[in-house]
């Protein structure tokens, strides 16, 4: 995938599109990688080696925290996909070996990092992107049945800042490990926008509190108010006192009139069938808590959203799908918020963070609260 201000696309070695986001390495004991850097690259080799190792370690820690242990599981038990006892397993062990040169064929390494060094194959992919890419994860060749994909991770000379280089590294290694765009904060298809912003607080992080991989119980997520009318025209930019939707929401929730409220969401229980939340409104020394209960929207399938592996096995004509996250979740939920006032219809979605839509009965309109850093 290309990391650029316009997003990216697969450098997939000629695979069918369904296989483009496949995990690169399956059922391998460990994967050797090597690192090459241009003489003019604004960072010493030892520091680049440390950043690559750090990026791998962060991803392994992330998978461990979410119980993504690398063991393959069937996509849906009722469907004719890979059986439960499949022995497919993600390879999560990587170690560094020396590189020869950028022009030599792959030797011991299965994955080659090139910092500021180009290659005809890399240049061919870059020409298809109208934006200037910052990084690229590209398979040299694709073998969906052999479960081994040699390839490159290329990082441009776009900065000397270690945090920004590591952030692009995390994004590209995420593709090697099967993480698609927008699955978590660092995999944002518009990753370059985070690099150009002034704050560095979230650089080098796979997920943030405002954009987690999955909702976590007891973690408070701050929400900002973003009001919409029926034509989806935003009414942002006004203070809480001036926004008629916010004023109506406060009234419908039976909250005291205040200049503004700090709003937070806290997940108290979560499963694939239901989510229970607390919605907290804080102003001055008063905290008002509302309870929310949500069920998956029926139009959204319960599917794991992390690393996957699609293939057509020899002698078969059907696609088979393997997943490595054991917990299926919905990306959209519907329910109600109840508390001191009347119940409010609500929807909860995961889309580049947390989005809570609340219906304002007195105006028959919806107000949108988005997670904020």
C-alpha positions in Angstrom: 0.0 0.0 0.0 1.1 3.5 -0.7 1.1 5.9 2.2 0.3 9.3 0.8 -2.0 12.2 1.4 -4.5 10.6 -1.0 -4.5 7.2 0.6 -3.2 4.1 -1.1 -3.7 0.9 -3.0 -2.2 -2.6 -3.2 1.2 -3.4 -4.4 0.1 -7.0 -4.6 2.5 -8.8 -7.0 -0.2 -9.6 -9.5 -2.7 -11.3 -7.2 -6.5 -11.2 -7.5 -7.9 -8.1 -5.8 -9.5 -10.2 -3.0 -6.0 -11.4 -2.0 -4.5 -7.9 -2.0 -4.8 -7.4 1.8 -3.6 -11.0 2.7 -1.1 -11.5 5.4 2.2 -11.9 3.7 3.7 -14.7 5.7 1.8 -17.8 6.8 3.2 -21.0 8.6 6.8 -19.8 8.5 8.9 -20.2 11.6 10.4 -16.7 11.3 11.0 -14.2 8.6 14.5 -12.6 7.9 14.5 -9.0 6.8 17.2 -6.6 5.9 17.6 -2.8 5.8 19.2 -0.6 3.1 19.4 3.2 3.2 20.7 5.8 0.8 23.9 7.5 1.8 21.9 10.8 1.9 19.1 9.4 4.1 18.8 11.8 7.1 19.2 9.0 9.8 22.0 6.7 10.7 21.7 3.0 10.0 21.6 2.0 13.6 18.7 4.3 14.3 16.8 2.9 11.3 17.4 -0.6 12.6 16.0 0.4 16.0 12.9 1.9 14.4 12.1 -1.2 12.3 12.5 -3.4 15.4 10.4 -1.1 17.5 7.6 -1.1 14.8 7.5 -4.9 14.7 7.4 -5.1 18.5 4.5 -2.7 18.7 2.5 -4.7 16.3 3.2 -7.9 18.1 2.2 -6.3 21.4 -1.0 -5.0 19.7 -2.0 -8.4 18.5 -1.3 -9.9 21.9 -3.4 -7.3 23.7 -6.4 -8.1 21.4 -6.0 -11.9 21.5 -5.0 -12.0 17.8 -2.6 -15.0 18.4 -2.0 -15.8 14.8 -4.0 -19.0 14.7 -6.3 -19.2 11.7 -10.0 -19.7 12.2 -12.9 -20.1 9.8 -14.7 -17.0 8.6 -18.2 -18.3 9.4 -18.7 -21.7 11.0 -21.8 -22.3 8.9 -20.1 -21.6 5.6 -17.8 -23.9 3.6 -14.6 -22.0 4.4 -11.4 -23.3 6.0 -12.3 -25.7 8.8 -11.9 -24.9 12.5 -8.9 -27.2 12.9 -7.0 -25.4 10.1 -3.2 -25.2 10.8 -2.7 -21.9 9.1 -0.9 -19.5 11.4 0.4 -15.9 10.9 4.1 -15.6 11.2 4.9 -13.0 13.9 8.6 -13.5 14.3 11.0 -11.3 12.4 14.8 -10.9 12.6 17.3 -8.7 10.8 20.0 -10.1 8.5 22.6 -8.2 6.4 21.6 -6.9 2.9 23.9 -7.1 -0.1 22.8 -4.1 -2.2 19.6 -2.7 -3.7 20.4 -4.2 -7.1 21.0 -7.7 -6.0 18.4 -10.5 -5.9 16.9 -11.5 -2.6 19.1 -13.8 -0.7 18.4 -14.7 2.9 15.9 -11.9 3.4 12.2 -12.3 2.6 11.4 -8.7 3.3 13.6 -5.8 2.3 13.4 -2.3 3.8 14.7 0.5 1.5 15.0 3.9 2.9 15.4 6.5 0.2 16.6 3.9 -2.3 14.4 3.2 -5.3 14.0 0.2 -7.5 12.4 -0.3 -11.0 9.5 -2.1 -9.5 9.0 0.6 -6.8 9.2 3.3 -9.5 6.6 1.5 -11.6 4.1 1.5 -8.7 4.9 5.2 -7.8 4.0 6.3 -11.3 0.4 5.2 -10.8 -0.1 7.5 -7.7 -0.8 11.2 -8.5 0.4 12.2 -5.0 3.9 11.9 -3.7 3.9 8.7 -1.7 5.8 8.6 1.6 5.9 4.8 1.8 5.0 1.6 0.0 4.6 -2.0 1.0 4.8 -4.1 -2.2 5.0 -7.8 -2.9 7.8 -8.8 -5.2 5.9 -11.9 -6.1 2.6 -13.3 -4.9 1.9 -17.0 -4.0 -1.4 -17.4 -2.2 -1.0 -21.1 -2.1 2.6 -21.2 -1.0 1.9 -18.8 1.9 5.1 -16.9 1.4 5.4 -13.5 -0.2 8.7 -11.8 -0.7 8.5 -8.0 -0.9 9.7 -4.5 -0.2 8.9 -1.8 2.2 10.1 1.5 0.8 10.2 4.7 2.8 10.9 8.1 1.1 13.2 10.8 2.3 10.4 13.0 3.6 11.7 13.9 7.1 14.5 13.4 9.6 12.0 13.1 12.5 12.2 9.6 14.0 8.5 9.7 15.1 7.2 10.5 11.6 9.4 7.8 10.0 8.3 5.2 12.6 4.6 6.2 11.9 5.0 5.4 8.2 6.9 2.2 9.1 4.1 1.1 11.3 1.6 1.8 8.5 3.5 -0.2 5.9 4.3 -3.1 8.3 0.7 -3.2 9.1 -0.1 -4.1 5.5 2.5 -6.9 5.6 0.6 -8.2 8.7 -2.7 -8.1 6.9 -4.2 -4.9 8.4 -6.3 -3.1 5.9 -6.8 0.7 5.6 -8.9 2.4 8.3 -8.9 -0.7 10.6 -7.1 1.3 13.3 -5.5 4.7 13.7 -2.1 4.1 12.2 -3.8 2.4 9.2 -5.7 5.6 8.2 -5.8 5.8 4.4 -5.0 9.5 4.8 -2.0 8.8 7.1 0.0 11.7 5.7 -2.5 14.2 7.2 -1.4 13.1 10.7 2.2 13.6 9.8 1.6 17.2 8.7 -0.4 18.2 11.7 1.4 20.2 14.5 0.8 17.8 17.3 3.0 14.7 17.7 1.2 13.2 20.6 -0.2 10.2 18.6 2.7 9.7 16.2 4.2 6.2 16.5 1.0 4.8 18.0 -1.0 2.0 16.4 -4.3 3.1 18.1 -5.4 6.0 20.1 -8.1 6.5 22.8 -10.3 8.2 20.2 -9.6 5.6 17.5 -9.2 2.2 19.0 -9.3 -1.1 17.1 -12.2 -2.2 19.3 -14.1 -0.5 22.1 -12.5 -1.3 25.4 -14.5 -1.5 28.6 -14.1 1.2 31.2 -12.0 3.5 29.0 -13.5 7.0 28.8 -13.6 8.5 25.3 -14.1 12.2 24.9 -16.7 13.2 22.3 -17.0 16.5 20.5 -20.3 17.8 19.3 -20.9 18.0 15.6 -24.5 18.8 14.7 -26.2 18.1 11.4 -29.6 18.9 10.0 -31.5 16.6 7.7 -29.5 17.7 4.6 -26.3 16.8 6.4 -25.1 20.4 6.4 -22.8 20.7 9.4 -23.5 23.4 12.0 -20.1 23.3 13.6 -18.2 26.3 14.7 -20.9 27.7 17.0 -20.6 27.7 20.8 -22.9 25.5 22.8 -25.1 28.4 23.7 -25.7 29.3 20.1 -26.3 25.9 18.6 -30.1 25.2 18.5 -29.6 21.4 18.2 -27.4 21.3 21.3 -29.8 23.5 23.2 -32.6 21.1 22.2 -30.6 18.0 23.2 -29.8 19.4 26.6 -33.5 20.2 27.1 -34.6 16.7 25.9 -32.1 15.1 28.3 -33.5 17.2 31.1 -30.0 18.7 31.8 -29.6 22.1 33.5 -28.9 24.9 31.1 -25.1 25.4 31.0 -22.8 27.3 28.6 -21.3 24.0 27.5 -20.8 20.4 28.5 -17.8 18.0 28.3 -19.2 14.8 26.9 -17.6 11.3 27.4 -18.5 7.8 26.4 -17.6 4.8 28.6 -18.2 1.2 27.5 -19.3 -0.9 30.5 -20.1 -4.2 28.7 -19.4 -5.5 25.2 -20.0 -8.7 23.3 -20.8 -9.6 19.7 -24.5 -9.4 20.6 -24.7 -6.2 22.7 -22.9 -3.1 23.9 -23.7 -1.2 27.1 -22.4 2.3 27.5 -22.5 5.2 29.9 -22.8 8.7 28.4 -21.4 11.3 30.7 -22.2 15.0 30.6 -19.9 17.1 32.8 -20.3 20.8 33.5 -18.6 22.7 36.4 -18.9 20.3 39.4 -21.9 18.3 38.1 -21.7 14.9 36.2 -24.9 13.5 34.7 -24.8 9.9 33.5 -27.1 8.2 31.0 -27.2 4.5 30.2 -27.2 3.2 26.6 -27.9 -0.2 25.2 -27.1 -1.2 21.6 -27.5 -4.2 19.3 -25.9 -4.7 15.9 -27.7 -3.3 13.0 -29.0 -6.3 11.0 -27.6 -5.0 7.7 -24.0 -5.2 9.1 -22.4 -8.7 9.2 -20.5 -9.8 12.2 -17.0 -10.2 10.8 -13.6 -9.9 12.3 -12.0 -6.8 10.8 -8.3 -7.6 11.3 -5.8 -9.8 9.4 -7.3 -12.2 6.9 -6.2 -14.7 4.3 -8.1 -15.5 1.1 -7.1 -18.2 -1.2 -8.3 -20.8 -3.7 -6.9 -24.2 -2.7 -5.5 -26.6 -5.4 -8.3 -28.6 -7.1 -11.0 -26.3 -5.8 -12.9 -23.4 -7.5 -14.3 -21.8 -4.3 -12.6 -19.0 -2.4 -11.7 -19.9 1.2 -11.3 -17.3 3.9 -9.2 -17.5 7.0 -9.2 -14.9 9.8 -6.9 -14.4 12.7 -9.0 -12.3 15.1 -11.2 -14.6 17.1 -13.8 -12.0 17.9 -16.4 -11.0 15.3 -17.8 -7.5 15.8 -20.3 -5.2 14.0 -19.2 -1.8 12.8 -22.7 -0.3 13.4 -25.1 -0.6 16.4 -28.6 0.8 17.2 -30.2 1.4 20.5 -31.4 3.9 23.0 -30.0 6.3 25.6 -32.0 6.5 28.8 -31.7 8.6 31.9 -33.4 11.4 33.6 -35.3 12.6 30.6 -37.1 10.8 27.8 -35.3 7.9 26.0 -33.4 8.9 22.8 -32.9 6.8 19.8 -29.2 6.4 19.1 -26.8 4.8 16.7 -23.1 3.9 17.4 -20.6 3.3 14.6 -16.9 2.7 14.3 -15.6 4.7 11.4 -12.2 6.4 11.9 -13.0 6.5 15.6 -16.2 6.4 17.5 -19.4 8.1 16.2 -22.6 8.5 18.3 -25.7 9.7 16.6 -28.5 10.9 18.9 -32.0 11.7 17.9 -33.3 15.1 19.2 -37.1 14.5 19.5 -38.2 18.2 19.9 -36.6 19.1 16.6 -36.9 15.6 14.9 -33.2 15.9 13.9 -30.0 14.0 14.7 -26.9 15.3 16.4 -23.5 13.7 15.9 -20.9 13.2 18.6 -17.4 12.1 17.4 -14.5 10.9 19.4 -11.7 13.3 19.8 -8.1 13.0 20.8 
